[in-house]
Amino acid sequence: MTIPMPTPALEAYLDATAERRLARYLDLLRIPSISGIAEHAPDCRRAAEQLAADMRAGGMEHVEASETGGHPIVYADWLHAAGAPTVLLYGHYDVQPVDPLDEWEAAPFEPIVRDGRVLARGASDDKSNVSIALSAAEAILATRGALPVNLRFVFEGEEESSSVHLEPWLTANAARLTADVALVADSGFFAGNMPAITVGLRGLAAAEIHVTGPFQDVHSGVFGGAIENPINALASIIAGLKGPDGRVRIPGFYDDVVALSDAERTAMAALPFDEEALRAELDVPALVGESGWTTMERRGARPTLDANGIWGGFSGEGSKTIIPGRAHAKITCRLVANQDPTRIFELLRDYVMEIAPPGVRVEVVAMGGGRPTLTPHDQPATRAFARALEATFGQAPVFVREGGSIPVAASFESILGLPVTVMGFMPPNGNFHAPNEWMDLGNFETGIRALAAFFDEFAAHPGG
């Protein structure tokens, strides 16, 4: 099958507008749109308004920064391709917090371009994919006057803070979100920067554990040995959640997990994955996890439980001899196909209460979550995107299960009834959610061409 390549006119346009396109991308990165921190709400709104303005300038219609009760959802469309399929393309403009700030090579919201990379918070996740999508649509409209497909954009502002307002918005706007496929632009490439398509995403169940002891911090000499220490109690709880074999000890935790078939395990084993390279890149003594499973399987196809943060007591310079009044921890579980985040939270809560030592009060609070997704390799949009990647990057993509979570993928399936293709161009080692996040400009520019090729290919073969 001959895959449409970017036309000379499209290439000429992209070459001529490269500096302007990069400047627009950097302007978006300068906005500290951290959705999980209340003081950045004005910044999230500013990012939404900038995207809306860019879409209007690029030829999109019905553009709005739609109110949600939280951060706006930016919607736009172009619906003039009679008889052609409709693509709903999703991305998010919000970003993670930047801590620890002292580990950044440069200020996280003052992007720098160096050695073919852009360094900034959000440079990859997910402002790169958002900017690529806008640039591809704009370039096609500028050079042809029309898109080969009907296109709807939905750019969210709360993906990094549990998407609490997204599902109500999708439900309320379902009538205007009709499409043939949802293209979720929030993933990246495989190890070695190999083109990849994500066919599995883990879900998420998040919680906080709060342990309360005495009414305030008290003297460890006067009261030590008479009362339970909340930090000790919390440490005992966290240690009790997993066994030395890496398995989660919560009763019922694995009950709904869809088992990997022998064929799926064989396919995952065939991926060009270098465990030693990953170990060295992360600078850890060894890769560890649940016994009986490979690193690739543990990262994408097995559920996990991790402590994300713990605080309480005194952590300043020097010594302070106290028994703290309170201790706290943040916990997340990554979930795989058929696990329900609400049920997993309930199992976690009940087990924490069961193993909590006496002498303290314990509360477990739900902090949101999302369902896992597992999509077939052979749906038409996925195959069309695979052909477009091969045509533009010169290499057939691999199909992977991603360890991260994108709750909207399951929402598109359950609320809108849409098949989902998860795509993106982020480098596999781009430091997402970590200091010194970066984006490969080669991926960025070729990604624009790949997405343009996908629109043509899906228009030509909407049935596969």
Helices and strands as residue ranges (DSSP letters): H 8-16, H 18-29, G 38-40, H 41-57, E 61-66, E 73-78, E 86-92, G 101-103, E 112-114, E 117-119, H 127-144, E 150-156, G 159-161, H 166-172, G 174-177, E 181-185, E 196-201, E 203-212, E 218-219, H 220-223, H 230-240, H 262-269, H 275-282, H 295-300, E 304-312, E 322-323, E 326-335, H 341-355, E 361-370, E 373-374, H 380-393, E 398-402, H 407-416, E 420-423, E 438-440, H 441-460
